[in-house]
């Protein structure tokens, strides 16, 4: 059995074939790409980070310089602002 710190579901198990059988390697899962909160498309201009890495990176790497940057894509942002001006939801 592997050590306790590796027995977590947050690590990906990779089965490696060796001459003696199969070994299990534990690797960190890749970070998810940031997505638009309304249409779920991938946001451009923003790098992907693990949640714990966000505190160490600069603001410009986490968001785009416009209203709702880093949260909505430009299309959804335009729609939202238009609807706000019209007084709709
Ligand atoms: Zn969108």
PDB file of the backbone (N, CA, C, O) and the ligand in Angstrom, with CONECT records:
HET     ZN  A 101       1
ATOM      1  N   UNK A   1       0.841  -1.195   0.000  1.00  0.00           N
ATOM      2  CA  UNK A   1       0.000   0.000   0.000  1.00  0.00           C
ATOM      3  C   UNK A   1       0.878   1.246   0.000  1.00  0.00           C
ATOM      4  O   UNK A   1       1.937   1.280   0.627  1.00  0.00           O
ATOM      5  N   UNK A   2       0.430   2.237  -0.693  1.00  0.00           N
ATOM      6  CA  UNK A   2       1.203   3.472  -0.789  1.00  0.00           C
ATOM      7  C   UNK A   2       1.015   4.314   0.458  1.00  0.00           C
ATOM      8  O   UNK A   2       0.149   4.039   1.288  1.00  0.00           O
ATOM      9  N   UNK A   3       1.846   5.352   0.576  1.00  0.00           N
ATOM     10  CA  UNK A   3       1.759   6.177   1.778  1.00  0.00           C
ATOM     11  C   UNK A   3       0.445   6.960   1.805  1.00  0.00           C
ATOM     12  O   UNK A   3      -0.175   7.218   0.773  1.00  0.00           O
ATOM     13  N   UNK A   4       0.050   7.325   3.015  1.00  0.00           N
ATOM     14  CA  UNK A   4      -1.271   7.901   3.267  1.00  0.00           C
ATOM     15  C   UNK A   4      -1.516   9.163   2.433  1.00  0.00           C
ATOM     16  O   UNK A   4      -2.628   9.381   1.952  1.00  0.00           O
ATOM     17  N   UNK A   5      -0.500   9.981   2.263  1.00  0.00           N
ATOM     18  CA  UNK A   5      -0.691  11.254   1.555  1.00  0.00           C
ATOM     19  C   UNK A   5      -1.038  11.050   0.090  1.00  0.00           C
ATOM     20  O   UNK A   5      -1.573  11.956  -0.548  1.00  0.00           O
ATOM     21  N   UNK A   6      -0.740   9.870  -0.455  1.00  0.00           N
ATOM     22  CA  UNK A   6      -1.062   9.604  -1.855  1.00  0.00           C
ATOM     23  C   UNK A   6      -2.426   8.940  -2.023  1.00  0.00           C
ATOM     24  O   UNK A   6      -2.939   8.861  -3.139  1.00  0.00           O
ATOM     25  N   UNK A   7      -3.024   8.457  -0.920  1.00  0.00           N
ATOM     26  CA  UNK A   7      -4.302   7.751  -1.017  1.00  0.00           C
ATOM     27  C   UNK A   7      -5.467   8.742  -1.009  1.00  0.00           C
ATOM     28  O   UNK A   7      -6.316   8.704  -0.118  1.00  0.00           O
ATOM     29  N   UNK A   8      -5.500   9.622  -1.999  1.00  0.00           N
ATOM     30  CA  UNK A   8      -6.576  10.610  -2.097  1.00  0.00           C
ATOM     31  C   UNK A   8      -7.136  10.590  -3.513  1.00  0.00           C
ATOM     32  O   UNK A   8      -6.434  10.252  -4.466  1.00  0.00           O
ATOM     33  N   UNK A   9      -8.408  10.957  -3.639  1.00  0.00           N
ATOM     34  CA  UNK A   9      -9.031  10.917  -4.960  1.00  0.00           C
ATOM     35  C   UNK A   9      -8.647  12.118  -5.813  1.00  0.00           C
ATOM     36  O   UNK A   9      -8.916  12.150  -7.014  1.00  0.00           O
ATOM     37  N   UNK A  10      -8.014  13.110  -5.181  1.00  0.00           N
ATOM     38  CA  UNK A  10      -7.648  14.290  -5.955  1.00  0.00           C
ATOM     39  C   UNK A  10      -6.463  14.011  -6.872  1.00  0.00           C
ATOM     40  O   UNK A  10      -6.207  14.771  -7.806  1.00  0.00           O
ATOM     41  N   UNK A  11      -5.735  12.922  -6.608  1.00  0.00           N
ATOM     42  CA  UNK A  11      -4.618  12.552  -7.485  1.00  0.00           C
ATOM     43  C   UNK A  11      -5.100  11.521  -8.497  1.00  0.00           C
ATOM     44  O   UNK A  11      -5.918  10.657  -8.184  1.00  0.00           O
ATOM     45  N   UNK A  12      -4.587  11.626  -9.694  1.00  0.00           N
ATOM     46  CA  UNK A  12      -4.948  10.683 -10.749  1.00  0.00           C
ATOM     47  C   UNK A  12      -4.027   9.469 -10.676  1.00  0.00           C
ATOM     48  O   UNK A  12      -2.809   9.608 -10.561  1.00  0.00           O
ATOM     49  N   UNK A  13      -4.621   8.279 -10.745  1.00  0.00           N
ATOM     50  CA  UNK A  13      -3.814   7.056 -10.754  1.00  0.00           C
ATOM     51  C   UNK A  13      -3.420   6.744 -12.189  1.00  0.00           C
ATOM     52  O   UNK A  13      -4.255   6.750 -13.093  1.00  0.00           O
ATOM     53  N   UNK A  14      -2.134   6.471 -12.383  1.00  0.00           N
ATOM     54  CA  UNK A  14      -1.675   6.079 -13.710  1.00  0.00           C
ATOM     55  C   UNK A  14      -1.010   4.712 -13.576  1.00  0.00           C
ATOM     56  O   UNK A  14      -0.028   4.556 -12.851  1.00  0.00           O
ATOM     57  N   UNK A  15      -1.556   3.727 -14.283  1.00  0.00           N
ATOM     58  CA  UNK A  15      -1.023   2.370 -14.213  1.00  0.00           C
ATOM     59  C   UNK A  15       0.119   2.238 -15.207  1.00  0.00           C
ATOM     60  O   UNK A  15      -0.070   2.432 -16.408  1.00  0.00           O
ATOM     61  N   UNK A  16       1.328   1.900 -14.697  1.00  0.00           N
ATOM     62  CA  UNK A  16       2.508   1.819 -15.541  1.00  0.00           C
ATOM     63  C   UNK A  16       2.935   0.352 -15.608  1.00  0.00           C
ATOM     64  O   UNK A  16       3.193  -0.284 -14.587  1.00  0.00           O
ATOM     65  N   UNK A  17       3.000  -0.160 -16.820  1.00  0.00           N
ATOM     66  CA  UNK A  17       3.412  -1.551 -17.004  1.00  0.00           C
ATOM     67  C   UNK A  17       4.912  -1.680 -16.823  1.00  0.00           C
ATOM     68  O   UNK A  17       5.671  -0.930 -17.437  1.00  0.00           O
ATOM     69  N   UNK A  18       5.352  -2.606 -16.002  1.00  0.00           N
ATOM     70  CA  UNK A  18       6.769  -2.883 -15.845  1.00  0.00           C
ATOM     71  C   UNK A  18       6.991  -4.379 -16.072  1.00  0.00           C
ATOM     72  O   UNK A  18       6.034  -5.130 -16.263  1.00  0.00           O
ATOM     73  N   UNK A  19       8.247  -4.805 -16.053  1.00  0.00           N
ATOM     74  CA  UNK A  19       8.538  -6.215 -16.292  1.00  0.00           C
ATOM     75  C   UNK A  19       8.017  -7.100 -15.166  1.00  0.00           C
ATOM     76  O   UNK A  19       7.759  -8.284 -15.382  1.00  0.00           O
ATOM     77  N   UNK A  20       7.858  -6.539 -13.963  1.00  0.00           N
ATOM     78  CA  UNK A  20       7.365  -7.321 -12.820  1.00  0.00           C
ATOM     79  C   UNK A  20       5.857  -7.276 -12.665  1.00  0.00           C
ATOM     80  O   UNK A  20       5.299  -8.038 -11.875  1.00  0.00           O
ATOM     81  N   UNK A  21       5.191  -6.414 -13.390  1.00  0.00           N
ATOM     82  CA  UNK A  21       3.748  -6.299 -13.240  1.00  0.00           C
ATOM     83  C   UNK A  21       3.313  -4.882 -13.523  1.00  0.00           C
ATOM     84  O   UNK A  21       3.793  -4.238 -14.456  1.00  0.00           O
ATOM     85  N   UNK A  22       2.407  -4.412 -12.713  1.00  0.00           N
ATOM     86  CA  UNK A  22       1.879  -3.060 -12.932  1.00  0.00           C
ATOM     87  C   UNK A  22       2.160  -2.206 -11.703  1.00  0.00           C
ATOM     88  O   UNK A  22       1.845  -2.596 -10.578  1.00  0.00           O
ATOM     89  N   UNK A  23       2.750  -1.050 -11.923  1.00  0.00           N
ATOM     90  CA  UNK A  23       2.965  -0.089 -10.848  1.00  0.00           C
ATOM     91  C   UNK A  23       1.949   1.033 -10.980  1.00  0.00           C
ATOM     92  O   UNK A  23       1.489   1.347 -12.078  1.00  0.00           O
ATOM     93  N   UNK A  24       1.611   1.625  -9.860  1.00  0.00           N
ATOM     94  CA  UNK A  24       0.678   2.757  -9.892  1.00  0.00           C
ATOM     95  C   UNK A  24       1.458   4.026  -9.593  1.00  0.00           C
ATOM     96  O   UNK A  24       2.112   4.138  -8.557  1.00  0.00           O
ATOM     97  N   UNK A  25       1.381   4.983 -10.514  1.00  0.00           N
ATOM     98  CA  UNK A  25       1.968   6.299 -10.277  1.00  0.00           C
ATOM     99  C   UNK A  25       0.839   7.266  -9.966  1.00  0.00           C
ATOM    100  O   UNK A  25      -0.255   7.140 -10.516  1.00  0.00           O
ATOM    101  N   UNK A  26       1.092   8.222  -9.096  1.00  0.00           N
ATOM    102  CA  UNK A  26       0.078   9.204  -8.721  1.00  0.00           C
ATOM    103  C   UNK A  26       0.473  10.559  -9.275  1.00  0.00           C
ATOM    104  O   UNK A  26       1.555  11.072  -8.988  1.00  0.00           O
ATOM    105  N   UNK A  27      -0.411  11.126 -10.065  1.00  0.00           N
ATOM    106  CA  UNK A  27      -0.124  12.430 -10.672  1.00  0.00           C
ATOM    107  C   UNK A  27      -1.252  13.394 -10.372  1.00  0.00           C
ATOM    108  O   UNK A  27      -2.407  13.000 -10.215  1.00  0.00           O
ATOM    109  N   UNK A  28      -0.890  14.685 -10.294  1.00  0.00           N
ATOM    110  CA  UNK A  28      -1.889  15.716 -10.039  1.00  0.00           C
ATOM    111  C   UNK A  28      -2.784  15.882 -11.264  1.00  0.00           C
ATOM    112  O   UNK A  28      -2.308  15.851 -12.399  1.00  0.00           O
ATOM    113  N   UNK A  29      -4.077  16.058 -11.027  1.00  0.00           N
ATOM    114  CA  UNK A  29      -4.994  16.283 -12.148  1.00  0.00           C
ATOM    115  C   UNK A  29      -4.732  17.649 -12.765  1.00  0.00           C
ATOM    116  O   UNK A  29      -4.365  18.590 -12.061  1.00  0.00           O
ATOM    117  N   UNK A  30      -4.920  17.764 -14.091  1.00  0.00           N
ATOM    118  CA  UNK A  30      -4.672  19.063 -14.717  1.00  0.00           C
ATOM    119  C   UNK A  30      -5.720  20.093 -14.310  1.00  0.00           C
ATOM    120  O   UNK A  30      -6.857  19.742 -13.993  1.00  0.00           O
ATOM    121  N   UNK A  31      -5.329  21.369 -14.322  1.00  0.00           N
ATOM    122  CA  UNK A  31      -6.246  22.443 -13.956  1.00  0.00           C
ATOM    123  C   UNK A  31      -7.293  22.635 -15.048  1.00  0.00           C
ATOM    124  O   UNK A  31      -7.027  22.393 -16.225  1.00  0.00           O
ATOM    125  N   UNK A  32      -8.482  23.068 -14.649  1.00  0.00           N
ATOM    126  CA  UNK A  32      -9.564  23.303 -15.603  1.00  0.00           C
ATOM    127  C   UNK A  32      -9.395  24.675 -16.240  1.00  0.00           C
ATOM    128  O   UNK A  32      -8.910  25.608 -15.602  1.00  0.00           O
ATOM    129  N   UNK A  33      -9.796  24.790 -17.493  1.00  0.00           N
ATOM    130  CA  UNK A  33      -9.739  26.076 -18.173  1.00  0.00           C
ATOM    131  C   UNK A  33     -10.862  26.972 -17.650  1.00  0.00           C
ATOM    132  O   UNK A  33     -11.962  26.487 -17.388  1.00  0.00           O
ATOM    133  N   UNK A  34     -10.598  28.275 -17.494  1.00  0.00           N
ATOM    134  CA  UNK A  34     -11.659  29.168 -17.037  1.00  0.00           C
ATOM    135  C   UNK A  34     -12.749  29.319 -18.088  1.00  0.00           C
ATOM    136  O   UNK A  34     -12.457  29.471 -19.274  1.00  0.00           O
ATOM    137  N   UNK A  35     -14.014  29.276 -17.652  1.00  0.00           N
ATOM    138  CA  UNK A  35     -15.140  29.314 -18.583  1.00  0.00           C
ATOM    139  C   UNK A  35     -16.088  30.462 -18.246  1.00  0.00           C
ATOM    140  O   UNK A  35     -16.140  30.939 -17.112  1.00  0.00           O
ATOM    141  N   UNK A  36     -16.831  30.888 -19.259  1.00  0.00           N
ATOM    142  CA  UNK A  36     -17.843  31.939 -19.080  1.00  0.00           C
ATOM    143  C   UNK A  36     -18.952  31.397 -18.170  1.00  0.00           C
ATOM    144  O   UNK A  36     -19.370  30.247 -18.311  1.00  0.00           O
ATOM    145  N   UNK A  37     -19.422  32.229 -17.239  1.00  0.00           N
ATOM    146  CA  UNK A  37     -20.397  31.730 -16.270  1.00  0.00           C
ATOM    147  C   UNK A  37     -21.793  31.576 -16.859  1.00  0.00           C
ATOM    148  O   UNK A  37     -22.629  30.890 -16.272  1.00  0.00           O
ATOM    149  N   UNK A  38     -22.066  32.195 -18.003  1.00  0.00           N
ATOM    150  CA  UNK A  38     -23.417  32.015 -18.553  1.00  0.00           C
ATOM    151  C   UNK A  38     -23.449  31.087 -19.756  1.00  0.00           C
ATOM    152  O   UNK A  38     -24.368  30.275 -19.861  1.00  0.00           O
ATOM    153  N   UNK A  39     -22.464  31.173 -20.690  1.00  0.00           N
ATOM    154  CA  UNK A  39     -22.552  30.311 -21.874  1.00  0.00           C
ATOM    155  C   UNK A  39     -21.535  29.172 -21.865  1.00  0.00           C
ATOM    156  O   UNK A  39     -21.539  28.337 -22.770  1.00  0.00           O
ATOM    157  N   UNK A  40     -20.674  29.126 -20.868  1.00  0.00           N
ATOM    158  CA  UNK A  40     -19.721  28.021 -20.644  1.00  0.00           C
ATOM    159  C   UNK A  40     -18.648  27.873 -21.738  1.00  0.00           C
ATOM    160  O   UNK A  40     -18.048  26.805 -21.866  1.00  0.00           O
ATOM    161  N   UNK A  41     -18.405  28.918 -22.517  1.00  0.00           N
ATOM    162  CA  UNK A  41     -17.292  28.849 -23.467  1.00  0.00           C
ATOM    163  C   UNK A  41     -16.003  29.175 -22.725  1.00  0.00           C
ATOM    164  O   UNK A  41     -16.024  29.794 -21.662  1.00  0.00           O
ATOM    165  N   UNK A  42     -14.889  28.752 -23.298  1.00  0.00           N
ATOM    166  CA  UNK A  42     -13.589  28.978 -22.672  1.00  0.00           C
ATOM    167  C   UNK A  42     -13.217  30.451 -22.799  1.00  0.00           C
ATOM    168  O   UNK A  42     -13.293  31.032 -23.882  1.00  0.00           O
ATOM    169  N   UNK A  43     -12.810  31.050 -21.673  1.00  0.00           N
ATOM    170  CA  UNK A  43     -12.439  32.464 -21.675  1.00  0.00           C
ATOM    171  C   UNK A  43     -11.040  32.635 -22.254  1.00  0.00           C
ATOM    172  O   UNK A  43     -10.125  31.877 -21.933  1.00  0.00           O
ATOM    173  N   UNK A  44     -10.888  33.640 -23.110  1.00  0.00           N
ATOM    174  CA  UNK A  44      -9.588  33.880 -23.727  1.00  0.00           C
ATOM    175  C   UNK A  44      -8.792  34.891 -22.917  1.00  0.00           C
ATOM    176  O   UNK A  44      -9.364  35.750 -22.245  1.00  0.00           O
ATOM    177  N   UNK A  45      -7.478  34.786 -22.984  1.00  0.00           N
ATOM    178  CA  UNK A  45      -6.612  35.743 -22.304  1.00  0.00           C
ATOM    179  C   UNK A  45      -6.390  35.441 -20.843  1.00  0.00           C
ATOM    180  O   UNK A  45      -5.770  36.234 -20.134  1.00  0.00           O
ATOM    181  N   UNK A  46      -6.887  34.305 -20.376  1.00  0.00           N
ATOM    182  CA  UNK A  46      -6.719  33.937 -18.972  1.00  0.00           C
ATOM    183  C   UNK A  46      -6.067  32.567 -18.908  1.00  0.00           C
ATOM    184  O   UNK A  46      -6.503  31.625 -19.571  1.00  0.00           O
ATOM    185  N   UNK A  47      -5.014  32.466 -18.101  1.00  0.00           N
ATOM    186  CA  UNK A  47      -4.340  31.181 -17.973  1.00  0.00           C
ATOM    187  C   UNK A  47      -5.116  30.282 -17.027  1.00  0.00           C
ATOM    188  O   UNK A  47      -5.937  30.747 -16.237  1.00  0.00           O
ATOM    189  N   UNK A  48      -4.844  28.983 -17.120  1.00  0.00           N
ATOM    190  CA  UNK A  48      -5.498  28.074 -16.181  1.00  0.00           C
ATOM    191  C   UNK A  48      -4.603  27.852 -14.978  1.00  0.00           C
ATOM    192  O   UNK A  48      -3.396  27.644 -15.105  1.00  0.00           O
ATOM    193  N   UNK A  49      -5.216  27.899 -13.819  1.00  0.00           N
ATOM    194  CA  UNK A  49      -4.490  27.708 -12.574  1.00  0.00           C
ATOM    195  C   UNK A  49      -5.255  26.761 -11.685  1.00  0.00           C
ATOM    196  O   UNK A  49      -6.470  26.609 -11.811  1.00  0.00           O
ATOM    197  N   UNK A  50      -4.532  26.124 -10.783  1.00  0.00           N
ATOM    198  CA  UNK A  50      -5.159  25.396  -9.690  1.00  0.00           C
ATOM    199  C   UNK A  50      -5.673  26.439  -8.706  1.00  0.00           C
ATOM    200  O   UNK A  50      -5.130  27.541  -8.631  1.00  0.00           O
ATOM    201  N   UNK A  51      -6.715  26.100  -7.954  1.00  0.00           N
ATOM    202  CA  UNK A  51      -7.332  27.098  -7.083  1.00  0.00           C
ATOM    203  C   UNK A  51      -6.335  27.631  -6.047  1.00  0.00           C
ATOM    204  O   UNK A  51      -6.424  28.797  -5.662  1.00  0.00           O
ATOM    205  N   UNK A  52      -5.402  26.814  -5.596  1.00  0.00           N
ATOM    206  CA  UNK A  52      -4.453  27.290  -4.599  1.00  0.00           C
ATOM    207  C   UNK A  52      -3.396  28.211  -5.208  1.00  0.00           C
ATOM    208  O   UNK A  52      -2.719  28.934  -4.478  1.00  0.00           O
ATOM    209  N   UNK A  53      -3.244  28.196  -6.534  1.00  0.00           N
ATOM    210  CA  UNK A  53      -2.232  29.040  -7.186  1.00  0.00           C
ATOM    211  C   UNK A  53      -2.722  30.461  -7.411  1.00  0.00           C
ATOM    212  O   UNK A  53      -1.924  31.356  -7.690  1.00  0.00           O
ATOM    213  N   UNK A  54      -4.040  30.679  -7.291  1.00  0.00           N
ATOM    214  CA  UNK A  54      -4.616  31.985  -7.617  1.00  0.00           C
ATOM    215  C   UNK A  54      -4.094  33.098  -6.731  1.00  0.00           C
ATOM    216  O   UNK A  54      -4.011  34.244  -7.174  1.00  0.00           O
ATOM    217  N   UNK A  55      -3.734  32.791  -5.469  1.00  0.00           N
ATOM    218  CA  UNK A  55      -3.290  33.847  -4.577  1.00  0.00           C
ATOM    219  C   UNK A  55      -1.884  34.344  -4.920  1.00  0.00           C
ATOM    220  O   UNK A  55      -1.494  35.427  -4.484  1.00  0.00           O
ATOM    221  N   UNK A  56      -1.127  33.579  -5.686  1.00  0.00           N
ATOM    222  CA  UNK A  56       0.246  33.959  -5.982  1.00  0.00           C
ATOM    223  C   UNK A  56       0.431  34.584  -7.358  1.00  0.00           C
ATOM    224  O   UNK A  56       1.539  35.010  -7.683  1.00  0.00           O
ATOM    225  N   UNK A  57      -0.625  34.653  -8.183  1.00  0.00           N
ATOM    226  CA  UNK A  57      -0.477  35.223  -9.519  1.00  0.00           C
ATOM    227  C   UNK A  57      -1.065  36.628  -9.556  1.00  0.00           C
ATOM    228  O   UNK A  57      -1.914  36.990  -8.742  1.00  0.00           O
ATOM    229  N   UNK A  58      -0.588  37.413 -10.527  1.00  0.00           N
ATOM    230  CA  UNK A  58      -1.019  38.807 -10.594  1.00  0.00           C
ATOM    231  C   UNK A  58      -2.441  38.907 -11.125  1.00  0.00           C
ATOM    232  O   UNK A  58      -2.964  37.967 -11.724  1.00  0.00           O
ATOM    233  N   UNK A  59      -3.062  40.075 -10.894  1.00  0.00           N
ATOM    234  CA  UNK A  59      -4.456  40.296 -11.270  1.00  0.00           C
ATOM    235  C   UNK A  59      -4.634  40.192 -12.782  1.00  0.00           C
ATOM    236  O   UNK A  59      -5.657  39.703 -13.261  1.00  0.00           O
ATOM    237  N   UNK A  60      -3.613  40.664 -13.542  1.00  0.00           N
ATOM    238  CA  UNK A  60      -3.752  40.683 -14.996  1.00  0.00           C
ATOM    239  C   UNK A  60      -3.738  39.279 -15.584  1.00  0.00           C
ATOM    240  O   UNK A  60      -4.200  39.076 -16.707  1.00  0.00           O
ATOM    241  N   UNK A  61      -3.215  38.310 -14.841  1.00  0.00           N
ATOM    242  CA  UNK A  61      -3.228  36.925 -15.321  1.00  0.00           C
ATOM    243  C   UNK A  61      -4.559  36.229 -15.025  1.00  0.00           C
ATOM    244  O   UNK A  61      -4.881  35.199 -15.616  1.00  0.00           O
ATOM    245  N   UNK A  62      -5.331  36.817 -14.089  1.00  0.00           N
ATOM    246  CA  UNK A  62      -6.579  36.182 -13.672  1.00  0.00           C
ATOM    247  C   UNK A  62      -7.797  36.736 -14.382  1.00  0.00           C
ATOM    248  O   UNK A  62      -8.837  36.079 -14.425  1.00  0.00           O
ATOM    249  N   UNK A  63      -7.685  37.956 -14.951  1.00  0.00           N
ATOM    250  CA  UNK A  63      -8.866  38.574 -15.539  1.00  0.00           C
ATOM    251  C   UNK A  63      -8.484  39.417 -16.739  1.00  0.00           C
ATOM    252  O   UNK A  63      -7.315  39.744 -16.939  1.00  0.00           O
ATOM    253  N   UNK A  64      -9.487  39.767 -17.539  1.00  0.00           N
ATOM    254  CA  UNK A  64      -9.301  40.663 -18.660  1.00  0.00           C
ATOM    255  C   UNK A  64      -9.780  42.036 -18.213  1.00  0.00           C
ATOM    256  O   UNK A  64     -10.689  42.144 -17.389  1.00  0.00           O
ATOM    257  N   UNK A  65      -9.166  43.093 -18.760  1.00  0.00           N
ATOM    258  CA  UNK A  65      -9.457  44.433 -18.270  1.00  0.00           C
ATOM    259  C   UNK A  65     -10.727  45.000 -18.900  1.00  0.00           C
ATOM    260  O   UNK A  65     -10.656  45.829 -19.807  1.00  0.00           O
ATOM    261  N   UNK A  66     -11.860  44.566 -18.432  1.00  0.00           N
ATOM    262  CA  UNK A  66     -13.158  45.114 -18.827  1.00  0.00           C
ATOM    263  C   UNK A  66     -14.173  44.684 -17.757  1.00  0.00           C
ATOM    264  O   UNK A  66     -13.880  43.804 -16.948  1.00  0.00           O
ATOM    265  N   UNK A  67     -15.369  45.302 -17.749  1.00  0.00           N
ATOM    266  CA  UNK A  67     -16.360  44.880 -16.759  1.00  0.00           C
ATOM    267  C   UNK A  67     -16.667  43.392 -16.911  1.00  0.00           C
ATOM    268  O   UNK A  67     -16.775  42.889 -18.029  1.00  0.00           O
ATOM    269  N   UNK A  68     -16.802  42.714 -15.828  1.00  0.00           N
ATOM    270  CA  UNK A  68     -17.051  41.258 -15.772  1.00  0.00           C
ATOM    271  C   UNK A  68     -15.927  40.447 -16.424  1.00  0.00           C
ATOM    272  O   UNK A  68     -16.135  39.289 -16.786  1.00  0.00           O
ATOM    273  N   UNK A  69     -14.741  41.043 -16.576  1.00  0.00           N
ATOM    274  CA  UNK A  69     -13.600  40.316 -17.136  1.00  0.00           C
ATOM    275  C   UNK A  69     -13.194  39.189 -16.215  1.00  0.00           C
ATOM    276  O   UNK A  69     -13.111  39.377 -15.001  1.00  0.00           O
ATOM    277  N   UNK A  70     -12.942  38.029 -16.771  1.00  0.00           N
ATOM    278  CA  UNK A  70     -12.593  36.871 -15.961  1.00  0.00           C
ATOM    279  C   UNK A  70     -13.807  36.117 -15.457  1.00  0.00           C
ATOM    280  O   UNK A  70     -13.668  35.095 -14.785  1.00  0.00           O
ATOM    281  N   UNK A  71     -14.993  36.609 -15.771  1.00  0.00           N
ATOM    282  CA  UNK A  71     -16.217  35.949 -15.339  1.00  0.00           C
ATOM    283  C   UNK A  71     -17.138  35.664 -16.522  1.00  0.00           C
ATOM    284  O   UNK A  71     -17.653  34.555 -16.661  1.00  0.00           O
ATOM    285  N   UNK A  72     -17.344  36.680 -17.383  1.00  0.00           N
ATOM    286  CA  UNK A  72     -18.183  36.514 -18.562  1.00  0.00           C
ATOM    287  C   UNK A  72     -17.334  36.707 -19.819  1.00  0.00           C
ATOM    288  O   UNK A  72     -16.335  37.426 -19.797  1.00  0.00           O
ATOM    289  N   UNK A  73     -17.741  36.057 -20.919  1.00  0.00           N
ATOM    290  CA  UNK A  73     -17.085  36.318 -22.194  1.00  0.00           C
ATOM    291  C   UNK A  73     -17.594  37.649 -22.737  1.00  0.00           C
ATOM    292  O   UNK A  73     -18.560  38.199 -22.210  1.00  0.00           O
ATOM    293  N   UNK A  74     -16.958  38.173 -23.784  1.00  0.00           N
ATOM    294  CA  UNK A  74     -17.304  39.526 -24.233  1.00  0.00           C
ATOM    295  C   UNK A  74     -18.737  39.603 -24.751  1.00  0.00           C
ATOM    296  O   UNK A  74     -19.414  40.609 -24.539  1.00  0.00           O
ATOM    297  N   UNK A  75     -19.209  38.554 -25.430  1.00  0.00           N
ATOM    298  CA  UNK A  75     -20.580  38.540 -25.943  1.00  0.00           C
ATOM    299  C   UNK A  75     -21.594  38.646 -24.804  1.00  0.00           C
ATOM    300  O   UNK A  75     -22.512  39.465 -24.848  1.00  0.00           O
ATOM    301  N   UNK A  76     -21.411  37.806 -23.788  1.00  0.00           N
ATOM    302  CA  UNK A  76     -22.348  37.786 -22.670  1.00  0.00           C
ATOM    303  C   UNK A  76     -22.278  39.096 -21.883  1.00  0.00           C
ATOM    304  O   UNK A  76     -23.289  39.576 -21.370  1.00  0.00           O
ATOM    305  N   UNK A  77     -21.051  39.678 -21.793  1.00  0.00           N
ATOM    306  CA  UNK A  77     -20.885  40.946 -21.093  1.00  0.00           C
ATOM    307  C   UNK A  77     -21.690  42.031 -21.795  1.00  0.00           C
ATOM    308  O   UNK A  77     -22.404  42.796 -21.148  1.00  0.00           O
ATOM    309  N   UNK A  78     -21.573  42.097 -23.137  1.00  0.00           N
ATOM    310  CA  UNK A  78     -22.317  43.096 -23.910  1.00  0.00           C
ATOM    311  C   UNK A  78     -23.817  42.933 -23.710  1.00  0.00           C
ATOM    312  O   UNK A  78     -24.540  43.904 -23.486  1.00  0.00           O
ATOM    313  N   UNK A  79     -24.274  41.675 -23.796  1.00  0.00           N
ATOM    314  CA  UNK A  79     -25.706  41.394 -23.612  1.00  0.00           C
ATOM    315  C   UNK A  79     -26.182  41.844 -22.234  1.00  0.00           C
ATOM    316  O   UNK A  79     -27.245  42.451 -22.104  1.00  0.00           O
ATOM    317  N   UNK A  80     -25.393  41.544 -21.214  1.00  0.00           N
ATOM    318  CA  UNK A  80     -25.775  41.860 -19.835  1.00  0.00           C
ATOM    319  C   UNK A  80     -25.871  43.364 -19.643  1.00  0.00           C
ATOM    320  O   UNK A  80     -26.814  43.858 -19.023  1.00  0.00           O
ATOM    321  N   UNK A  81     -24.887  44.099 -20.179  1.00  0.00           N
ATOM    322  CA  UNK A  81     -24.896  45.555 -20.014  1.00  0.00           C
ATOM    323  C   UNK A  81     -26.070  46.171 -20.785  1.00  0.00           C
ATOM    324  O   UNK A  81     -26.722  47.091 -20.292  1.00  0.00           O
ATOM    325  N   UNK A  82     -26.340  45.660 -22.000  1.00  0.00           N
ATOM    326  CA  UNK A  82     -27.482  46.152 -22.777  1.00  0.00           C
ATOM    327  C   UNK A  82     -28.775  45.931 -22.015  1.00  0.00           C
ATOM    328  O   UNK A  82     -29.626  46.818 -21.944  1.00  0.00           O
ATOM    329  N   UNK A  83     -28.918  44.735 -21.442  1.00  0.00           N
ATOM    330  CA  UNK A  83     -30.127  44.429 -20.689  1.00  0.00           C
ATOM    331  C   UNK A  83     -30.245  45.285 -19.434  1.00  0.00           C
ATOM    332  O   UNK A  83     -31.351  45.658 -19.043  1.00  0.00           O
ATOM    333  N   UNK A  84     -29.115  45.602 -18.797  1.00  0.00           N
ATOM    334  CA  UNK A  84     -29.138  46.451 -17.609  1.00  0.00           C
ATOM    335  C   UNK A  84     -29.617  47.849 -17.963  1.00  0.00           C
ATOM    336  O   UNK A  84     -30.394  48.459 -17.228  1.00  0.00           O
ATOM    337  N   UNK A  85     -29.133  48.357 -19.122  1.00  0.00           N
ATOM    338  CA  UNK A  85     -29.514  49.712 -19.551  1.00  0.00           C
ATOM    339  C   UNK A  85     -30.995  49.740 -19.897  1.00  0.00           C
ATOM    340  O   UNK A  85     -31.690  50.706 -19.583  1.00  0.00           O
ATOM    341  N   UNK A  86     -31.478  48.685 -20.542  1.00  0.00           N
ATOM    342  CA  UNK A  86     -32.908  48.624 -20.907  1.00  0.00           C
ATOM    343  C   UNK A  86     -33.803  48.415 -19.701  1.00  0.00           C
ATOM    344  O   UNK A  86     -35.012  48.638 -19.758  1.00  0.00           O
ATOM    345  N   UNK A  87     -33.192  47.983 -18.611  1.00  0.00           N
ATOM    346  CA  UNK A  87     -34.001  47.755 -17.408  1.00  0.00           C
ATOM    347  C   UNK A  87     -34.571  46.365 -17.329  1.00  0.00           C
ATOM    348  O   UNK A  87     -35.454  46.087 -16.518  1.00  0.00           O
ATOM    349  N   UNK A  88     -34.056  45.477 -18.189  1.00  0.00           N
ATOM    350  CA  UNK A  88     -34.493  44.091 -18.114  1.00  0.00           C
ATOM    351  C   UNK A  88     -33.548  43.329 -17.204  1.00  0.00           C
ATOM    352  O   UNK A  88     -32.551  43.855 -16.709  1.00  0.00           O
ATOM    353  N   UNK A  89     -33.896  42.095 -17.009  1.00  0.00           N
ATOM    354  CA  UNK A  89     -33.071  41.277 -16.130  1.00  0.00           C
ATOM    355  C   UNK A  89     -31.810  40.795 -16.795  1.00  0.00           C
ATOM    356  O   UNK A  89     -31.014  40.092 -16.173  1.00  0.00           O
TER     357      UNK A  89
HETATM  358 ZN    ZN A 101     -20.461  33.758 -22.454  1.00  0.00          ZN
END
